[in-house]
Amino acid sequence: YWRIIGTSCLVILAIYIIPVLAVFFPAFLGGLLMPAGEPGIAIGFIVLCSLLSLPVLLFMLARMWYAIPMCVDPRLDLGVIESIGRSWDMTRGHSLSLMGLVCVMSAIFIVSAALFVLPLIFLGLPIVLGVGGAAYTQLAFSEPVATEPETGLDLGPA
């Protein structure tokens, strides 16, 4: 159990945190060092650094792709570092094809998520807005509540 958590944490660190820090830290510093009156230059620099981080992220993802399955496989009985090393060795020479596979699978995921979520938004949002409008109508245009003049007690609808 702890091997899976350790492997997952190290893979996430290697895939996401390191490339993001390696690119966004210089982008952040570059944004701070840009002239105050030129936000377009700073935004352009940050976008450029973000685009440069994408190949690094894809490369790390392709090389670490099999670390968690290797850690889970009881036939291999690998620890955290061993499973990451074995994944790195197994994917040597196949980085570009695996990066392409990651891009295709990401595109399939994004398209399928959009096809699943968009109908829910277009069907669910009118229902939610309609119910909210009905609740507003009930609250805004209901009969006023009569109160007893001396005590202020609620006597029900007028």
Z-matrix of the N, CA and C atoms (Angstrom, degrees):
N
C 1 1.452
C 2 1.526 1 110.59
N 3 1.323 2 117.23 1 -47.01
C 4 1.466 3 119.97 2 -177.67
C 5 1.519 4 111.85 3 -72.00
N 6 1.351 5 116.43 4 -27.20
C 7 1.463 6 118.86 5 176.23
C 8 1.528 7 110.78 6 -64.09
N 9 1.337 8 115.95 7 -39.45
C 10 1.465 9 120.02 8 -179.97
C 11 1.526 10 110.02 9 -65.53
N 12 1.325 11 116.70 10 -43.95
C 13 1.463 12 120.35 11 179.96
C 14 1.528 13 110.12 12 -65.07
N 15 1.330 14 117.21 13 -44.18
C 16 1.460 15 120.54 14 179.26
C 17 1.516 16 112.14 15 -63.07
N 18 1.335 17 116.58 16 -43.92
C 19 1.458 18 120.36 17 178.55
C 20 1.520 19 110.64 18 -64.03
N 21 1.326 20 116.78 19 -44.08
C 22 1.464 21 120.60 20 179.83
C 23 1.525 22 110.89 21 -60.98
N 24 1.314 23 116.40 22 -44.00
C 25 1.477 24 119.69 23 -179.75
C 26 1.520 25 111.44 24 -63.84
N 27 1.320 26 117.77 25 -43.80
C 28 1.467 27 120.21 26 179.94
C 29 1.522 28 111.91 27 -67.97
N 30 1.344 29 116.61 28 -38.12
C 31 1.463 30 119.51 29 178.64
C 32 1.527 31 109.94 30 -66.29
N 33 1.320 32 117.34 31 -43.73
C 34 1.467 33 120.38 32 177.89
C 35 1.520 34 110.44 33 -62.60
N 36 1.321 35 116.56 34 -40.75
C 37 1.461 36 120.38 35 177.47
C 38 1.526 37 110.52 36 -61.29
N 39 1.320 38 116.34 37 -45.82
C 40 1.457 39 120.28 38 -176.82
C 41 1.527 40 112.03 39 -71.46
N 42 1.330 41 117.17 40 -36.89
C 43 1.463 42 120.08 41 -174.90
C 44 1.518 43 111.78 42 -79.78
N 45 1.313 44 117.12 43 -44.48
C 46 1.458 45 119.51 44 -170.32
C 47 1.528 46 113.69 45 -106.53
N 48 1.299 47 117.38 46 -47.89
C 49 1.457 48 120.29 47 -171.02
C 50 1.521 49 111.31 48 -70.92
N 51 1.311 50 118.00 49 -48.14
C 52 1.462 51 120.68 50 -176.52
C 53 1.532 52 112.05 51 -63.60
N 54 1.364 53 119.91 52 -49.67
C 55 1.471 54 117.45 53 177.40
C 56 1.522 55 113.44 54 -62.92
N 57 1.311 56 116.73 55 -37.42
C 58 1.462 57 119.23 56 -179.97
C 59 1.518 58 110.60 57 -65.62
N 60 1.330 59 117.05 58 -44.86
C 61 1.460 60 119.34 59 178.61
C 62 1.524 61 111.79 60 -67.01
N 63 1.335 62 116.29 61 -37.37
C 64 1.460 63 119.48 62 -178.54
C 65 1.519 64 112.02 63 -66.30
N 66 1.319 65 117.69 64 -26.62
C 67 1.456 66 120.05 65 -177.59
C 68 1.519 67 111.66 66 -104.69
N 69 1.314 68 117.63 67 -42.14
C 70 1.454 69 119.45 68 -175.22
C 71 1.529 70 112.86 69 -75.86
N 72 1.313 71 117.84 70 -27.69
C 73 1.459 72 118.71 71 177.30
C 74 1.525 73 110.95 72 -64.23
N 75 1.348 74 118.76 73 -48.12
C 76 1.474 75 117.09 74 173.97
C 77 1.529 76 112.60 75 -63.94
N 78 1.335 77 116.93 76 -34.72
C 79 1.464 78 119.40 77 178.37
C 80 1.521 79 110.44 78 -64.87
N 81 1.318 80 116.02 79 -40.26
C 82 1.461 81 119.95 80 178.78
C 83 1.521 82 110.63 81 -65.23
N 84 1.325 83 115.99 82 -45.24
C 85 1.467 84 119.26 83 177.71
C 86 1.520 85 111.05 84 -63.27
N 87 1.336 86 116.77 85 -41.10
C 88 1.453 87 119.81 86 177.76
C 89 1.520 88 111.57 87 -63.29
N 90 1.335 89 116.26 88 -37.71
C 91 1.458 90 119.67 89 176.62
C 92 1.510 91 112.31 90 -65.99
N 93 1.323 92 116.67 91 -34.73
C 94 1.463 93 119.59 92 177.93
C 95 1.526 94 111.96 93 -72.03
N 96 1.322 95 116.19 94 -31.97
C 97 1.462 96 119.75 95 -176.56
C 98 1.523 97 113.61 96 -85.48
N 99 1.339 98 117.18 97 -9.31
C 100 1.464 99 120.17 98 178.94
C 101 1.528 100 109.60 99 -69.76
N 102 1.330 101 117.56 100 154.61
C 103 1.462 102 119.86 101 177.20
C 104 1.525 103 111.04 102 -60.29
N 105 1.316 104 115.51 103 144.43
C 106 1.465 105 120.70 104 -175.55
C 107 1.514 106 112.38 105 -63.53
N 108 1.304 107 119.52 106 -30.03
C 109 1.453 108 121.95 107 -177.49
C 110 1.520 109 113.67 108 -85.01
N 111 1.344 110 118.68 109 1.11
C 112 1.456 111 121.98 110 -176.22
C 113 1.528 112 111.01 111 -120.89
N 114 1.334 113 119.47 112 71.69
C 115 1.466 114 119.46 113 179.99
C 116 1.517 115 112.40 114 -69.87
N 117 1.344 116 118.07 115 -24.75
C 118 1.459 117 120.41 116 179.49
C 119 1.511 118 112.37 117 -63.77
N 120 1.318 119 117.09 118 -37.13
C 121 1.467 120 120.82 119 178.71
C 122 1.525 121 109.98 120 -66.78
N 123 1.317 122 117.23 121 -43.40
C 124 1.464 123 120.64 122 179.85
C 125 1.524 124 110.73 123 -64.53
N 126 1.323 125 117.24 124 -43.24
C 127 1.465 126 120.48 125 179.46
C 128 1.528 127 110.05 126 -65.03
N 129 1.318 128 117.48 127 -41.73
C 130 1.460 129 120.88 128 176.94
C 131 1.516 130 112.30 129 -61.77
N 132 1.328 131 116.92 130 -40.16
C 133 1.465 132 121.05 131 178.46
C 134 1.524 133 110.64 132 -64.94
N 135 1.315 134 117.10 133 -41.28
C 136 1.465 135 121.27 134 179.20
C 137 1.526 136 110.22 135 -66.25
N 138 1.324 137 118.09 136 -41.90
C 139 1.466 138 121.19 137 177.93
C 140 1.523 139 110.13 138 -64.26
N 141 1.327 140 117.58 139 -42.12
C 142 1.464 141 121.24 140 178.04
C 143 1.527 142 110.81 141 -60.68
N 144 1.308 143 117.72 142 -45.97
C 145 1.468 144 121.20 143 178.38
C 146 1.523 145 111.18 144 -64.28
N 147 1.313 146 117.30 145 -36.00
C 148 1.469 147 120.46 146 177.77
C 149 1.519 148 110.48 147 -64.86
N 150 1.321 149 117.05 148 -43.24
C 151 1.464 150 120.11 149 178.51
C 152 1.522 151 111.45 150 -65.72
N 153 1.326 152 116.91 151 -32.96
C 154 1.459 153 119.86 152 177.26
C 155 1.521 154 112.49 153 -70.46
N 156 1.339 155 117.38 154 -24.39
C 157 1.463 156 119.90 155 179.94
C 158 1.520 157 112.36 156 -77.85
N 159 1.322 158 118.30 157 -20.65
C 160 1.463 159 121.28 158 -176.59
C 161 1.526 160 113.29 159 -61.22
N 162 1.337 161 120.54 160 -47.25
C 163 1.472 162 118.83 161 177.11
C 164 1.531 163 112.73 162 -63.04
N 165 1.309 164 117.47 163 -35.71
C 166 1.467 165 120.41 164 177.91
C 167 1.525 166 109.91 165 -64.47
N 168 1.317 167 116.34 166 -43.53
C 169 1.454 168 121.00 167 179.04
C 170 1.525 169 110.62 168 -63.86
N 171 1.332 170 117.63 169 -44.16
C 172 1.461 171 120.57 170 178.76
C 173 1.529 172 111.72 171 -64.34
N 174 1.323 173 116.98 172 -39.34
C 175 1.464 174 120.35 173 178.59
C 176 1.524 175 111.04 174 -63.68
N 177 1.321 176 116.42 175 -47.38
C 178 1.470 177 119.68 176 -179.83
C 179 1.530 178 110.82 177 -64.12
N 180 1.322 179 116.97 178 -39.78
C 181 1.459 180 120.73 179 178.89
C 182 1.520 181 110.92 180 -64.07
N 183 1.333 182 117.00 181 -42.44
C 184 1.461 183 120.50 182 179.26
C 185 1.525 184 111.45 183 -64.83
N 186 1.298 185 118.21 184 -38.36
C 187 1.462 186 120.64 185 -177.82
C 188 1.516 187 113.21 186 -77.18
N 189 1.339 188 117.73 187 -28.73
C 190 1.463 189 121.20 188 -178.52
C 191 1.534 190 112.86 189 -97.86
N 192 1.324 191 116.73 190 6.66
C 193 1.459 192 122.26 191 -171.03
C 194 1.532 193 112.75 192 -55.76
N 195 1.313 194 118.40 193 -38.08
C 196 1.458 195 121.68 194 -172.43
C 197 1.523 196 113.83 195 -102.75
N 198 1.310 197 118.64 196 10.52
C 199 1.465 198 120.10 197 -177.74
C 200 1.523 199 111.73 198 -66.37
N 201 1.316 200 117.91 199 -45.29
C 202 1.470 201 120.32 200 -178.02
C 203 1.533 202 111.16 201 -69.24
N 204 1.355 203 120.11 202 -44.91
C 205 1.469 204 117.34 203 175.59
C 206 1.523 205 113.28 204 -59.88
N 207 1.317 206 118.22 205 -34.92
C 208 1.463 207 120.08 206 178.25
C 209 1.523 208 111.50 207 -69.08
N 210 1.311 209 116.31 208 -35.09
C 211 1.462 210 119.83 209 178.27
C 212 1.527 211 110.87 210 -67.93
N 213 1.324 212 117.08 211 -33.51
C 214 1.461 213 121.94 212 -177.18
C 215 1.528 214 111.41 213 -80.03
N 216 1.329 215 117.56 214 -29.57
C 217 1.466 216 121.63 215 -175.35
C 218 1.528 217 110.79 216 -63.70
N 219 1.348 218 117.81 217 115.60
C 220 1.475 219 119.69 218 -177.44
C 221 1.525 220 113.01 219 -70.44
N 222 1.338 221 118.83 220 -20.48
C 223 1.459 222 120.68 221 179.41
C 224 1.521 223 111.80 222 -70.14
N 225 1.351 224 116.60 223 -28.52
C 226 1.460 225 119.97 224 -178.38
C 227 1.512 226 112.41 225 -87.51
N 228 1.325 227 117.21 226 -34.22
C 229 1.462 228 123.40 227 -179.45
C 230 1.534 229 111.27 228 49.00
N 231 1.338 230 114.70 229 56.74
C 232 1.455 231 121.19 230 -179.13
C 233 1.525 232 109.98 231 -100.56
N 234 1.318 233 115.52 232 148.72
C 235 1.452 234 120.90 233 174.21
C 236 1.517 235 110.27 234 -85.60
N 237 1.316 236 114.48 235 -170.17
C 238 1.466 237 120.61 236 -175.29
C 239 1.529 238 110.79 237 -63.94
N 240 1.304 239 117.36 238 -56.65
C 241 1.469 240 121.78 239 -175.83
C 242 1.529 241 110.52 240 -67.97
N 243 1.341 242 116.56 241 -37.76
C 244 1.463 243 119.64 242 -179.54
C 245 1.523 244 111.51 243 -64.66
N 246 1.332 245 117.63 244 -40.36
C 247 1.464 246 119.72 245 -179.45
C 248 1.530 247 111.33 246 -68.36
N 249 1.322 248 117.02 247 -36.56
C 250 1.466 249 119.59 248 176.64
C 251 1.532 250 110.02 249 -67.36
N 252 1.320 251 116.70 250 -42.44
C 253 1.469 252 120.37 251 177.79
C 254 1.514 253 112.55 252 -64.01
N 255 1.334 254 116.66 253 -40.26
C 256 1.467 255 120.06 254 179.21
C 257 1.521 256 110.90 255 -67.25
N 258 1.338 257 116.67 256 -38.68
C 259 1.463 258 120.01 257 176.54
C 260 1.521 259 110.52 258 -63.63
N 261 1.312 260 116.09 259 -41.99
C 262 1.465 261 120.99 260 179.41
C 263 1.533 262 110.16 261 -62.16
N 264 1.355 263 116.49 262 -43.32
C 265 1.463 264 120.51 263 179.56
C 266 1.528 265 111.84 264 -68.59
N 267 1.328 266 117.13 265 -39.70
C 268 1.457 267 121.28 266 -176.18
C 269 1.527 268 111.93 267 -67.17
N 270 1.324 269 116.90 268 -32.92
C 271 1.462 270 120.37 269 -177.45
C 272 1.523 271 113.20 270 -90.90
N 273 1.342 272 117.28 271 0.66
C 274 1.472 273 120.67 272 178.92
C 275 1.523 274 109.41 273 -61.87
N 276 1.321 275 115.79 274 129.72
C 277 1.453 276 120.89 275 -179.25
C 278 1.521 277 113.82 276 89.29
N 279 1.319 278 117.74 277 -8.84
C 280 1.459 279 121.64 278 -179.22
C 281 1.524 280 111.68 279 -119.57
N 282 1.315 281 117.43 280 16.83
C 283 1.468 282 120.93 281 -173.69
C 284 1.521 283 112.50 282 -61.46
N 285 1.330 284 117.67 283 -46.23
C 286 1.463 285 119.73 284 -176.99
C 287 1.522 286 111.91 285 -65.84
N 288 1.327 287 116.96 286 -42.66
C 289 1.466 288 118.58 287 179.53
C 290 1.527 289 110.81 288 -67.30
N 291 1.317 290 117.76 289 -37.03
C 292 1.471 291 120.00 290 177.13
C 293 1.526 292 111.48 291 -70.13
N 294 1.334 293 117.45 292 -34.24
C 295 1.468 294 119.77 293 175.53
C 296 1.528 295 110.06 294 -64.09
N 297 1.326 296 116.97 295 -40.07
C 298 1.460 297 120.38 296 175.18
C 299 1.511 298 112.09 297 -63.61
N 300 1.334 299 115.98 298 -40.46
C 301 1.465 300 120.25 299 177.46
C 302 1.522 301 111.04 300 -63.33
N 303 1.318 302 117.49 301 -41.24
C 304 1.466 303 121.36 302 177.78
C 305 1.529 304 109.96 303 -62.49
N 306 1.340 305 117.07 304 -40.99
C 307 1.471 306 119.92 305 178.81
C 308 1.522 307 110.90 306 -64.18
N 309 1.337 308 117.60 307 -44.05
C 310 1.467 309 120.78 308 179.83
C 311 1.526 310 110.59 309 -64.57
N 312 1.332 311 117.13 310 -44.58
C 313 1.469 312 119.68 311 -179.95
C 314 1.520 313 111.16 312 -66.06
N 315 1.321 314 117.95 313 -36.25
C 316 1.464 315 120.68 314 176.71
C 317 1.519 316 110.87 315 -65.25
N 318 1.328 317 117.02 316 -41.55
C 319 1.468 318 120.41 317 177.94
C 320 1.527 319 110.70 318 -63.57
N 321 1.335 320 117.30 319 -42.60
C 322 1.461 321 120.68 320 177.70
C 323 1.525 322 110.37 321 -61.88
N 324 1.324 323 116.75 322 -42.15
C 325 1.458 324 120.42 323 179.29
C 326 1.525 325 111.45 324 -63.75
N 327 1.317 326 117.05 325 -44.42
C 328 1.469 327 120.66 326 -178.25
C 329 1.524 328 110.44 327 -65.25
N 330 1.330 329 116.78 328 -44.48
C 331 1.467 330 119.79 329 -179.95
C 332 1.528 331 110.75 330 -65.08
N 333 1.341 332 117.46 331 -44.59
C 334 1.465 333 119.08 332 -179.67
C 335 1.520 334 111.44 333 -67.08
N 336 1.315 335 118.14 334 -36.38
C 337 1.462 336 120.22 335 176.64
C 338 1.519 337 110.77 336 -65.31
N 339 1.336 338 116.54 337 -40.83
C 340 1.466 339 119.69 338 178.43
C 341 1.524 340 110.52 339 -65.76
N 342 1.331 341 117.18 340 -40.86
C 343 1.463 342 119.76 341 179.42
C 344 1.518 343 111.86 342 -67.07
N 345 1.316 344 117.05 343 -27.24
C 346 1.463 345 120.34 344 178.48
C 347 1.520 346 111.84 345 -83.53
N 348 1.314 347 117.25 346 -41.16
C 349 1.462 348 121.47 347 -173.62
C 350 1.527 349 112.61 348 -80.62
N 351 1.314 350 118.04 349 -40.33
C 352 1.467 351 120.27 350 -176.22
C 353 1.530 352 112.94 351 -59.26
N 354 1.341 353 119.91 352 -43.98
C 355 1.475 354 117.00 353 175.99
C 356 1.523 355 112.75 354 -62.24
N 357 1.320 356 116.42 355 -35.71
C 358 1.463 357 118.32 356 177.89
C 359 1.521 358 111.02 357 -64.21
N 360 1.320 359 116.65 358 -37.66
C 361 1.465 360 120.28 359 178.49
C 362 1.521 361 109.91 360 -67.61
N 363 1.347 362 116.32 361 -47.28
C 364 1.456 363 119.22 362 -175.88
C 365 1.526 364 112.75 363 -72.52
N 366 1.337 365 118.13 364 -23.51
C 367 1.459 366 120.14 365 176.15
C 368 1.521 367 111.63 366 -92.50
N 369 1.304 368 116.31 367 -38.85
C 370 1.460 369 120.03 368 -175.82
C 371 1.512 370 114.03 369 -78.98
N 372 1.314 371 117.58 370 -36.26
C 373 1.451 372 120.29 371 -177.78
C 374 1.527 373 113.07 372 -62.67
N 375 1.335 374 120.01 373 -43.76
C 376 1.475 375 117.88 374 176.50
C 377 1.527 376 112.93 375 -63.19
N 378 1.310 377 117.06 376 -34.47
C 379 1.469 378 119.48 377 178.61
C 380 1.522 379 109.91 378 -66.49
N 381 1.328 380 116.50 379 -45.47
C 382 1.463 381 120.30 380 179.83
C 383 1.522 382 110.70 381 -63.11
N 384 1.319 383 117.11 382 -44.03
C 385 1.457 384 120.00 383 179.27
C 386 1.525 385 111.26 384 -66.71
N 387 1.326 386 117.36 385 -37.64
C 388 1.463 387 120.41 386 177.43
C 389 1.514 388 112.70 387 -64.67
N 390 1.327 389 116.74 388 -42.91
C 391 1.465 390 120.41 389 177.82
C 392 1.520 391 110.24 390 -66.12
N 393 1.333 392 117.14 391 -39.85
C 394 1.462 393 119.88 392 177.06
C 395 1.512 394 111.73 393 -63.66
N 396 1.337 395 117.01 394 -40.46
C 397 1.458 396 120.47 395 177.11
C 398 1.524 397 112.29 396 -65.22
N 399 1.328 398 116.27 397 -39.89
C 400 1.465 399 119.68 398 177.72
C 401 1.526 400 110.82 399 -64.67
N 402 1.335 401 116.81 400 -40.59
C 403 1.462 402 119.78 401 177.99
C 404 1.523 403 110.26 402 -65.07
N 405 1.321 404 117.18 403 -39.62
C 406 1.466 405 120.28 404 177.49
C 407 1.524 406 110.35 405 -62.51
N 408 1.310 407 116.65 406 -44.51
C 409 1.472 408 120.55 407 179.84
C 410 1.518 409 110.72 408 -60.53
N 411 1.312 410 116.84 409 -42.40
C 412 1.459 411 120.20 410 179.32
C 413 1.516 412 111.24 411 -64.55
N 414 1.314 413 116.83 412 -41.39
C 415 1.462 414 119.70 413 -177.98
C 416 1.525 415 112.39 414 -75.93
N 417 1.309 416 117.28 415 -39.37
C 418 1.461 417 120.24 416 -173.95
C 419 1.525 418 113.12 417 -79.00
N 420 1.324 419 117.06 418 -32.34
C 421 1.452 420 119.22 419 -172.72
C 422 1.523 421 113.49 420 -117.99
N 423 1.323 422 116.61 421 22.44
C 424 1.464 423 118.90 422 177.16
C 425 1.525 424 108.95 423 -79.93
N 426 1.323 425 115.46 424 166.54
C 427 1.469 426 120.12 425 -179.32
C 428 1.521 427 109.41 426 -66.65
N 429 1.337 428 116.50 427 141.41
C 430 1.471 429 118.38 428 177.60
C 431 1.521 430 110.74 429 -67.34
N 432 1.309 431 114.59 430 151.28
C 433 1.457 432 121.23 431 179.53
C 434 1.525 433 107.96 432 -89.19
N 435 1.340 434 115.39 433 129.08
C 436 1.469 435 120.17 434 178.89
C 437 1.521 436 108.98 435 -83.31
N 438 1.305 437 116.33 436 141.27
C 439 1.457 438 121.24 437 177.08
C 440 1.521 439 108.44 438 -122.83
N 441 1.320 440 115.69 439 151.90
C 442 1.462 441 121.24 440 176.39
C 443 1.514 442 108.17 441 -73.16
N 444 1.344 443 118.61 442 127.77
C 445 1.468 444 121.17 443 -172.84
C 446 1.511 445 113.94 444 -57.55
N 447 1.313 446 119.51 445 -41.51
C 448 1.472 447 119.38 446 -174.82
C 449 1.528 448 112.52 447 -78.94
N 450 1.317 449 117.99 448 -43.12
C 451 1.469 450 119.83 449 -172.15
C 452 1.533 451 112.72 450 -99.17
N 453 1.320 452 118.74 451 -22.71
C 454 1.459 453 121.00 452 -177.54
C 455 1.508 454 112.45 453 79.16
N 456 1.363 455 117.90 454 15.81
C 457 1.456 456 121.14 455 -179.93
C 458 1.510 457 110.47 456 -73.85
N 459 1.326 458 117.01 457 145.24
C 460 1.461 459 122.61 458 178.74
C 461 1.514 460 109.07 459 -74.87
N 462 1.339 461 117.71 460 123.16
C 463 1.453 462 122.59 461 179.79
C 464 1.529 463 111.70 462 -104.75
N 465 1.326 464 119.51 463 4.88
C 466 1.452 465 122.30 464 -178.77
C 467 1.515 466 110.21 465 93.30
N 468 1.385 467 115.32 466 -168.83
C 469 1.476 468 118.66 467 -177.95
C 470 1.531 469 111.30 468 -62.34
N 471 1.318 470 116.06 469 146.32
C 472 1.463 471 121.32 470 -178.37
C 473 1.507 472 111.72 471 -71.82
